[in-house]
Amino acid sequence: MVMGISSILSSLNGHHHAACWLVLIGYLLDLADGAVARQLDACSALGAKLDDFADFTTFGIATSLLLRTSDLLDNILCVCYVLSVFTRLCFFTSGIPFMYRGLPCIYSAAILASASLLSGENLPMLRVIAVFMILFMISQTFYPHDRVLESQAWKKAVYAGGVVMLFCSSFPPACVYYLLWSVSYILFPTSLWSSKV
């Protein structure tokens, strides 16, 4: 949640580069928080609610502000993005163990933040990506629960690579790592990222 609030403040103060990286840091922290809570036997109903609130703040509000301009249509797109994250978080549990319905919002946020950094805030491209991410989030497609840190060694290595990339944030192609990671989750959800793989 701290990363989301920091990203929101960065966006509002015109620090777009920092706002994008804070979303990507939130991405890594979100993948780790559940594993840490389970390892410490600290899971609770309150923790689950706080996790959803943190996801909404970081991957809904903060990510939508990466698209914000003074244009009315961009602001409508921001609202639609936030509402799709809200819908995804509230209504799209699949009822199937270790499966989600609709693209988890952390991946759409990572794609938007990475694309924004790589393209130098190319708004026409970001608008198109945002529309696709909205459609993926509200789709009925099943996606596996991605317990990266409680899975195979290669997935832990992918996560460790993401942490290393944080230290390369001044090097723009570092974002390619997060972009490829997130896009691979969309393209190969069960064959690559299922907890059974």
Accessible surface in RSA format (square Angstrom, percent):
REM  Atomic radii and reference values for relative SASA: ProtOr
REM  Chains: A
REM  Algorithm: Lee & Richards
REM  Probe-radius: 1.40
REM  Slices: 20
REM RES _ NUM      All-atoms   Total-Side   Main-Chain    Non-polar    All polar
REM                ABS   REL    ABS   REL    ABS   REL    ABS   REL    ABS   REL
RES MET A   1    81.28  42.1  53.58  35.5  27.69  65.9  46.91  39.9  34.37  45.5
RES VAL A   2   106.33  70.0 104.18  94.3   2.15   5.2 105.23  91.4   1.10   3.0
RES MET A   3    41.83  21.7  41.57  27.5   0.26   0.6  41.28  35.1   0.55   0.7
RES GLY A   4     0.00   0.0   0.00   N/A   0.00   0.0   0.00   0.0   0.00   0.0
RES ILE A   5    84.04  47.8  84.04  62.6   0.00   0.0  84.04  60.5   0.00   0.0
RES SER A   6    35.92  30.4  32.06  42.8   3.86   8.9  14.46  30.8  21.46  30.1
RES SER A   7     0.00   0.0   0.00   0.0   0.00   0.0   0.00   0.0   0.00   0.0
RES ILE A   8    28.80  16.4  28.80  21.5   0.00   0.0  28.80  20.7   0.00   0.0
RES LEU A   9    98.21  54.7  98.11  70.2   0.10   0.3  98.21  69.0   0.00   0.0
RES SER A  10    16.88  14.3  13.99  18.7   2.89   6.7   2.44   5.2  14.44  20.2
RES SER A  11    13.24  11.2   3.04   4.1  10.20  23.5   4.42   9.4   8.82  12.4
RES LEU A  12    97.66  54.4  71.04  50.8  26.62  66.9  71.04  49.9  26.62  71.6
RES ASN A  13   101.89  70.3  76.39  73.8  25.50  61.4  16.48  39.7  85.40  82.5
RES GLY A  14    63.38  78.2   0.00   N/A  63.38  78.2  34.77  95.4  28.61  64.1
RES HIS A  15   109.16  59.7 103.68  72.1   5.49  14.0  67.99  70.1  41.17  47.9
RES HIS A  16    30.80  16.8  27.94  19.4   2.86   7.3  18.11  18.7  12.69  14.8
RES HIS A  17    99.66  54.5  96.10  66.8   3.56   9.1  75.61  77.9  24.06  28.0
RES ALA A  18    41.41  38.1  35.48  54.7   5.94  13.5  40.28  56.7   1.13   3.0
RES ALA A  19     0.00   0.0   0.00   0.0   0.00   0.0   0.00   0.0   0.00   0.0
RES CYS A  20     0.00   0.0   0.00   0.0   0.00   0.0   0.00   0.0   0.00   0.0
RES TRP A  21    15.31   6.1  15.31   7.4   0.00   0.0  15.03   8.0   0.28   0.5
RES LEU A  22    32.90  18.3  32.90  23.5   0.00   0.0  32.90  23.1   0.00   0.0
RES VAL A  23     0.03   0.0   0.03   0.0   0.00   0.0   0.03   0.0   0.00   0.0
RES LEU A  24     0.00   0.0   0.00   0.0   0.00   0.0   0.00   0.0   0.00   0.0
RES ILE A  25    48.37  27.5  48.37  36.0   0.00   0.0  48.37  34.8   0.00   0.0
RES GLY A  26     6.22   7.7   0.00   N/A   6.22   7.7   4.43  12.2   1.79   4.0
RES TYR A  27     0.01   0.0   0.01   0.0   0.00   0.0   0.01   0.0   0.00   0.0
RES LEU A  28     4.04   2.3   4.04   2.9   0.00   0.0   4.04   2.8   0.00   0.0
RES LEU A  29    94.40  52.6  93.06  66.6   1.34   3.4  93.32  65.5   1.09   2.9
RES ASP A  30    28.89  20.2  18.31  18.2  10.58  25.0   5.57  13.1  23.32  23.3
RES LEU A  31    16.24   9.0   4.45   3.2  11.79  29.6   7.17   5.0   9.07  24.4
RES ALA A  32    14.61  13.4  14.61  22.5   0.00   0.0  14.61  20.6   0.00   0.0
RES ASP A  33    63.81  44.7  54.40  54.1   9.41  22.3  39.65  93.3  24.16  24.1
RES GLY A  34    22.36  27.6   0.00   N/A  22.36  27.6  21.23  58.3   1.13   2.5
RES ALA A  35    13.28  12.2   9.90  15.3   3.39   7.7  10.32  14.5   2.97   7.9
RES VAL A  36    78.63  51.7  76.44  69.2   2.19   5.3  78.63  68.3   0.00   0.0
RES ALA A  37    28.26  26.0  25.23  38.9   3.02   6.9  28.07  39.5   0.19   0.5
RES ARG A  38    85.55  35.9  65.99  33.6  19.56  46.6  39.11  53.4  46.44  28.1
RES GLN A  39   155.82  87.1 127.77  93.4  28.04  66.8  41.00  87.3 114.81  87.1
RES LEU A  40   124.31  69.2 100.88  72.2  23.43  58.9 104.95  73.7  19.36  52.1
RES ASP A  41   133.78  93.7 111.22 110.7  22.56  53.3  30.06  70.7 103.72 103.4
RES ALA A  42    61.83  56.9  37.01  57.1  24.82  56.5  45.86  64.6  15.98  42.3
RES CYS A  43    82.10  62.1  51.47  57.4  30.62  72.0  38.21  96.8  43.89  47.3
RES SER A  44    63.30  53.5  43.12  57.6  20.18  46.5  46.95 100.0  16.35  22.9
RES ALA A  45    78.34  72.0  60.76  93.8  17.57  40.0  68.63  96.7   9.70  25.7
RES LEU A  46   119.30  66.4 114.40  81.8   4.91  12.3 116.27  81.7   3.03   8.2
RES GLY A  47    32.14  39.6   0.00   N/A  32.14  39.6  26.70  73.3   5.45  12.2
RES ALA A  48    61.06  56.1  49.93  77.0  11.13  25.3  57.85  81.5   3.21   8.5
RES LYS A  49   145.10  70.8 137.79  84.5   7.32  17.4  87.09  78.4  58.01  61.8
RES LEU A  50    88.24  49.1  87.07  62.3   1.17   2.9  87.54  61.5   0.70   1.9
RES ASP A  51    47.34  33.2  42.14  41.9   5.19  12.3  19.11  45.0  28.23  28.2
RES ASP A  52    66.37  46.5  65.43  65.1   0.95   2.2  16.03  37.7  50.34  50.2
RES PHE A  53   112.01  56.0 107.41  66.5   4.60  12.0 111.50  67.6   0.51   1.5
RES ALA A  54    18.67  17.2  18.12  28.0   0.56   1.3  18.39  25.9   0.28   0.7
RES ASP A  55    13.25   9.3  13.22  13.2   0.03   0.1   0.03   0.1  13.22  13.2
RES PHE A  56    44.13  22.1  44.13  27.3   0.00   0.0  44.13  26.8   0.00   0.0
RES THR A  57     7.72   5.5   7.72   7.8   0.00   0.0   5.90   7.9   1.82   2.8
RES THR A  58     4.19   3.0   4.19   4.3   0.00   0.0   1.34   1.8   2.85   4.3
RES PHE A  59     2.88   1.4   2.88   1.8   0.00   0.0   2.88   1.7   0.00   0.0
RES GLY A  60     0.00   0.0   0.00   N/A   0.00   0.0   0.00   0.0   0.00   0.0
RES ILE A  61    60.95  34.7  60.95  45.4   0.00   0.0  60.95  43.9   0.00   0.0
RES ALA A  62     0.00   0.0   0.00   0.0   0.00   0.0   0.00   0.0   0.00   0.0
RES THR A  63     0.00   0.0   0.00   0.0   0.00   0.0   0.00   0.0   0.00   0.0
RES SER A  64     3.34   2.8   3.34   4.5   0.00   0.0   0.00   0.0   3.34   4.7
RES LEU A  65    30.47  17.0  23.84  17.1   6.63  16.7  23.84  16.7   6.63  17.8
RES LEU A  66     6.88   3.8   1.36   1.0   5.52  13.9   1.36   1.0   5.52  14.8
RES LEU A  67     1.79   1.0   1.27   0.9   0.52   1.3   1.28   0.9   0.51   1.4
RES ARG A  68   108.90  45.7  88.12  44.9  20.78  49.5  19.00  26.0  89.91  54.5
RES THR A  69    38.00  27.0  24.45  24.8  13.55  32.3  35.61  47.8   2.38   3.6
RES SER A  70   119.69 101.1  81.97 109.4  37.72  86.9  54.71 116.5  64.98  91.0
RES ASP A  71    68.41  47.9  61.39  61.1   7.02  16.6  23.97  56.4  44.43  44.3
RES LEU A  72   127.48  71.0 121.90  87.2   5.58  14.0 123.67  86.9   3.81  10.3
RES LEU A  73   130.34  72.6 124.97  89.4   5.37  13.5 125.33  88.0   5.02  13.5
RES ASP A  74     2.50   1.7   2.37   2.4   0.12   0.3   0.18   0.4   2.32   2.3
RES ASN A  75    50.12  34.6  49.33  47.7   0.79   1.9  20.55  49.5  29.57  28.6
RES ILE A  76    83.85  47.7  82.60  61.5   1.25   3.0  83.74  60.3   0.11   0.3
RES LEU A  77    23.01  12.8  20.30  14.5   2.71   6.8  22.90  16.1   0.11   0.3
RES CYS A  78    11.50   8.7  11.49  12.8   0.01   0.0  11.50  29.1   0.00   0.0
RES VAL A  79    86.83  57.1  85.25  77.2   1.58   3.8  86.83  75.4   0.00   0.0
RES CYS A  80    55.56  42.0  51.52  57.5   4.04   9.5  10.69  27.1  44.88  48.4
RES TYR A  81     0.00   0.0   0.00   0.0   0.00   0.0   0.00   0.0   0.00   0.0
RES VAL A  82    28.13  18.5  28.13  25.5   0.00   0.0  28.13  24.4   0.00   0.0
RES LEU A  83   101.29  56.4 101.03  72.3   0.25   0.6 101.22  71.1   0.06   0.2
RES SER A  84     5.70   4.8   2.52   3.4   3.19   7.3   5.20  11.1   0.50   0.7
RES VAL A  85     0.00   0.0   0.00   0.0   0.00   0.0   0.00   0.0   0.00   0.0
RES PHE A  86    95.13  47.6  95.13  58.9   0.00   0.0  95.13  57.7   0.00   0.0
RES THR A  87    41.51  29.5  41.51  42.1   0.00   0.0  21.17  28.4  20.34  30.8
RES ARG A  88    14.56   6.1  14.00   7.1   0.56   1.3   0.59   0.8  13.97   8.5
RES LEU A  89    35.26  19.6  19.56  14.0  15.69  39.4  20.61  14.5  14.64  39.4
RES CYS A  90    63.71  48.2  32.52  36.3  31.19  73.3  11.11  28.1  52.60  56.7
RES PHE A  91   141.60  70.8 115.60  71.6  26.00  67.7 119.83  72.6  21.77  62.3
RES PHE A  92    22.08  11.0  21.79  13.5   0.29   0.7  22.07  13.4   0.01   0.0
RES THR A  93   107.29  76.3  95.09  96.4  12.21  29.1  68.13  91.5  39.17  59.2
RES SER A  94    16.45  13.9   0.29   0.4  16.16  37.2   0.50   1.1  15.94  22.3
RES GLY A  95    78.82  97.2   0.00   N/A  78.82  97.2  45.47 124.8  33.35  74.7
RES ILE A  96    84.01  47.8  77.68  57.9   6.33  15.3  79.03  56.9   4.98  13.5
RES PRO A  97   104.58  76.2  84.23  76.8  20.35  74.0  96.55  79.7   8.04  49.9
RES PHE A  98    97.22  48.6  85.37  52.9  11.86  30.9  87.57  53.1   9.65  27.6
RES MET A  99    46.59  24.1  35.61  23.6  10.98  26.2  22.73  19.3  23.87  31.6
RES TYR A 100    53.55  25.0  53.55  30.5   0.00   0.0  33.11  24.9  20.44  25.2
RES ARG A 101    67.78  28.5  67.78  34.6   0.00   0.0   3.62   4.9  64.17  38.9
RES GLY A 102     0.00   0.0   0.00   N/A   0.00   0.0   0.00   0.0   0.00   0.0
RES LEU A 103     0.00   0.0   0.00   0.0   0.00   0.0   0.00   0.0   0.00   0.0
RES PRO A 104    10.64   7.8   9.42   8.6   1.21   4.4  10.64   8.8   0.00   0.0
RES CYS A 105     3.73   2.8   3.09   3.4   0.64   1.5   0.00   0.0   3.73   4.0
RES ILE A 106     9.86   5.6   9.86   7.3   0.00   0.0   9.86   7.1   0.00   0.0
RES TYR A 107     0.36   0.2   0.36   0.2   0.00   0.0   0.18   0.1   0.18   0.2
RES SER A 108     0.00   0.0   0.00   0.0   0.00   0.0   0.00   0.0   0.00   0.0
RES ALA A 109     0.03   0.0   0.03   0.0   0.00   0.0   0.03   0.0   0.00   0.0
RES ALA A 110     0.00   0.0   0.00   0.0   0.00   0.0   0.00   0.0   0.00   0.0
RES ILE A 111     7.13   4.1   7.13   5.3   0.00   0.0   7.13   5.1   0.00   0.0
RES LEU A 112     1.17   0.7   0.88   0.6   0.29   0.7   0.88   0.6   0.29   0.8
RES ALA A 113     0.00   0.0   0.00   0.0   0.00   0.0   0.00   0.0   0.00   0.0
RES SER A 114     0.00   0.0   0.00   0.0   0.00   0.0   0.00   0.0   0.00   0.0
RES ALA A 115     4.07   3.7   3.13   4.8   0.94   2.1   4.07   5.7   0.00   0.0
RES SER A 116     0.73   0.6   0.27   0.4   0.46   1.0   0.27   0.6   0.46   0.6
RES LEU A 117    23.68  13.2   6.46   4.6  17.22  43.3   9.19   6.5  14.49  39.0
RES LEU A 118    63.47  35.3  32.34  23.1  31.13  78.3  32.92  23.1  30.55  82.2
RES SER A 119    36.36  30.7   6.26   8.4  30.10  69.3  18.75  39.9  17.62  24.7
RES GLY A 120    61.49  75.8   0.00   N/A  61.49  75.8  35.98  98.7  25.50  57.1
RES GLU A 121    86.35  49.6  76.32  57.7  10.03  23.9  14.04  27.2  72.31  59.0
RES ASN A 122    65.23  45.0  56.16  54.3   9.08  21.9  13.93  33.5  51.30  49.6
RES LEU A 123    46.05  25.6  44.13  31.6   1.92   4.8  44.13  31.0   1.92   5.2
RES PRO A 124    85.02  62.0  81.27  74.1   3.75  13.6  83.64  69.1   1.38   8.6
RES MET A 125    70.09  36.3  64.00  42.4   6.10  14.5  35.53  30.2  34.56  45.8
RES LEU A 126     1.37   0.8   1.37   1.0   0.00   0.0   1.37   1.0   0.00   0.0
RES ARG A 127    82.26  34.5  82.12  41.9   0.14   0.3  35.73  48.8  46.53  28.2
RES VAL A 128    85.47  56.2  82.54  74.7   2.93   7.1  85.47  74.3   0.00   0.0
RES ILE A 129    33.08  18.8  31.62  23.6   1.46   3.5  33.08  23.8   0.00   0.0
RES ALA A 130     0.00   0.0   0.00   0.0   0.00   0.0   0.00   0.0   0.00   0.0
RES VAL A 131    70.61  46.5  70.47  63.8   0.14   0.3  70.59  61.3   0.02   0.1
RES PHE A 132   110.27  55.2 110.17  68.2   0.10   0.3 110.17  66.8   0.10   0.3
RES MET A 133    10.49   5.4  10.49   6.9   0.00   0.0  10.49   8.9   0.00   0.0
RES ILE A 134    21.96  12.5  21.96  16.4   0.00   0.0  21.96  15.8   0.00   0.0
RES LEU A 135    97.73  54.4  93.26  66.7   4.47  11.2  93.85  65.9   3.87  10.4
RES PHE A 136    67.35  33.7  66.75  41.3   0.61   1.6  67.24  40.8   0.12   0.3
RES MET A 137     0.00   0.0   0.00   0.0   0.00   0.0   0.00   0.0   0.00   0.0
RES ILE A 138    70.98  40.4  60.17  44.8  10.81  26.1  60.17  43.3  10.81  29.3
RES SER A 139    29.95  25.3  20.70  27.6   9.25  21.3  29.92  63.7   0.03   0.0
RES GLN A 140   113.15  63.3 101.67  74.3  11.48  27.3  63.95 136.1  49.20  37.3
RES THR A 141    69.46  49.4  60.19  61.0   9.27  22.1  41.77  56.1  27.69  41.9
RES PHE A 142    72.74  36.4  65.58  40.6   7.16  18.6  65.58  39.8   7.16  20.5
RES TYR A 143     5.18   2.4   5.18   2.9   0.00   0.0   0.41   0.3   4.77   5.9
RES PRO A 144     1.07   0.8   1.07   1.0   0.00   0.0   1.07   0.9   0.00   0.0
RES HIS A 145    44.01  24.1  43.92  30.5   0.09   0.2  25.91  26.7  18.10  21.1
RES ASP A 146    13.28   9.3   8.05   8.0   5.24  12.4   2.33   5.5  10.95  10.9
RES ARG A 147    73.16  30.7  65.03  33.2   8.13  19.4  14.10  19.3  59.06  35.8
RES VAL A 148     0.76   0.5   0.33   0.3   0.43   1.0   0.73   0.6   0.04   0.1
RES LEU A 149    49.74  27.7  36.00  25.8  13.75  34.6  36.00  25.3  13.75  37.0
RES GLU A 150    77.70  44.6  41.70  31.5  36.00  85.7  32.59  63.0  45.10  36.8
RES SER A 151    24.02  20.3   3.16   4.2  20.86  48.1  13.61  29.0  10.41  14.6
RES GLN A 152    57.79  32.3  48.91  35.7   8.88  21.1  43.37  92.3  14.42  10.9
RES ALA A 153    81.47  74.9  69.24 106.9  12.23  27.8  70.56  99.4  10.91  28.9
RES TRP A 154    97.79  39.2  90.20  43.7   7.59  17.8  84.81  45.2  12.98  21.1
RES LYS A 155     3.33   1.6   3.33   2.0   0.00   0.0   2.07   1.9   1.26   1.3
RES LYS A 156    93.61  45.7  90.31  55.4   3.30   7.9  40.50  36.5  53.11  56.6
RES ALA A 157    64.42  59.2  49.43  76.3  15.00  34.1  56.40  79.4   8.02  21.2
RES VAL A 158    32.59  21.4  31.07  28.1   1.51   3.6  32.47  28.2   0.11   0.3
RES TYR A 159    24.93  11.6  24.93  14.2   0.00   0.0  16.89  12.7   8.04   9.9
RES ALA A 160    51.11  47.0  48.36  74.6   2.75   6.3  50.62  71.3   0.49   1.3
RES GLY A 161    16.49  20.3   0.00   N/A  16.49  20.3  15.76  43.2   0.73   1.6
RES GLY A 162     0.00   0.0   0.00   N/A   0.00   0.0   0.00   0.0   0.00   0.0
RES VAL A 163    54.90  36.1  54.90  49.7   0.00   0.0  54.90  47.7   0.00   0.0
RES VAL A 164    83.09  54.7  82.91  75.1   0.18   0.4  83.09  72.2   0.00   0.0
RES MET A 165    44.37  23.0  44.37  29.4   0.00   0.0  38.43  32.7   5.94   7.9
RES LEU A 166    41.56  23.1  31.32  22.4  10.24  25.7  31.34  22.0  10.22  27.5
RES PHE A 167   171.61  85.9 136.71  84.7  34.91  90.8 141.95  86.1  29.67  84.9
RES CYS A 168    43.40  32.8  38.39  42.8   5.00  11.8   7.93  20.1  35.47  38.3
RES SER A 169    35.95  30.4  35.16  46.9   0.79   1.8   4.93  10.5  31.02  43.5
RES SER A 170   106.45  90.0  77.53 103.5  28.92  66.6  53.49 113.9  52.96  74.2
RES PHE A 171   124.37  62.2 122.61  75.9   1.77   4.6 124.37  75.4   0.00   0.0
RES PRO A 172    76.79  56.0  74.05  67.5   2.73   9.9  76.78  63.4   0.00   0.0
RES PRO A 173    64.48  47.0  57.81  52.7   6.67  24.3  58.19  48.0   6.29  39.1
RES ALA A 174     3.78   3.5   0.15   0.2   3.63   8.3   3.78   5.3   0.00   0.0
RES CYS A 175     0.95   0.7   0.95   1.1   0.00   0.0   0.00   0.0   0.95   1.0
RES VAL A 176    57.64  37.9  57.64  52.2   0.00   0.0  57.64  50.1   0.00   0.0
RES TYR A 177    63.68  29.7  57.76  32.9   5.92  15.4  54.80  41.2   8.88  11.0
RES TYR A 178     0.00   0.0   0.00   0.0   0.00   0.0   0.00   0.0   0.00   0.0
RES LEU A 179    41.85  23.3  41.85  29.9   0.00   0.0  41.85  29.4   0.00   0.0
RES LEU A 180   114.73  63.9 111.01  79.4   3.72   9.3 111.60  78.4   3.13   8.4
RES TRP A 181    10.07   4.0   2.70   1.3   7.38  17.3   9.18   4.9   0.90   1.5
RES SER A 182     0.00   0.0   0.00   0.0   0.00   0.0   0.00   0.0   0.00   0.0
RES VAL A 183    48.11  31.7  48.11  43.6   0.00   0.0  48.11  41.8   0.00   0.0
RES SER A 184    20.62  17.4  18.89  25.2   1.73   4.0  18.89  40.2   1.73   2.4
RES TYR A 185     0.22   0.1   0.22   0.1   0.00   0.0   0.22   0.2   0.00   0.0
RES ILE A 186    23.87  13.6  13.42  10.0  10.45  25.2  13.42   9.7  10.45  28.4
RES LEU A 187   113.22  63.1  88.61  63.4  24.61  61.9  91.18  64.0  22.04  59.3
RES PHE A 188   101.34  50.7  99.34  61.5   2.00   5.2 101.34  61.4   0.00   0.0
RES PRO A 189    24.71  18.0  24.71  22.5   0.00   0.0  24.71  20.4   0.00   0.0
RES THR A 190    71.82  51.1  67.91  68.8   3.91   9.3  39.76  53.4  32.06  48.5
RES SER A 191    79.80  67.4  55.20  73.7  24.61  56.7  56.57 120.5  23.24  32.6
RES LEU A 192    60.03  33.4  60.03  42.9   0.00   0.0  60.03  42.2   0.00   0.0
RES TRP A 193     7.14   2.9   5.96   2.9   1.19   2.8   5.96   3.2   1.19   1.9
RES SER A 194    15.49  13.1  15.49  20.7   0.00   0.0   4.35   9.3  11.14  15.6
RES SER A 195    41.83  35.3  21.16  28.2  20.67  47.6  16.06  34.2  25.77  36.1
RES LYS A 196   187.64  91.5 150.17  92.1  37.47  89.2 101.40  91.3  86.24  91.9
RES VAL A 197    63.59  41.8  43.11  39.0  20.48  49.4  63.59  55.3   0.00   0.0
END  Absolute sums over single chains surface
CHAIN  1 A     9604.1       8108.1       1496.0       6983.4       2620.8
END  Absolute sums over all chains
TOTAL          9604.1       8108.1       1496.0       6983.4       2620.8
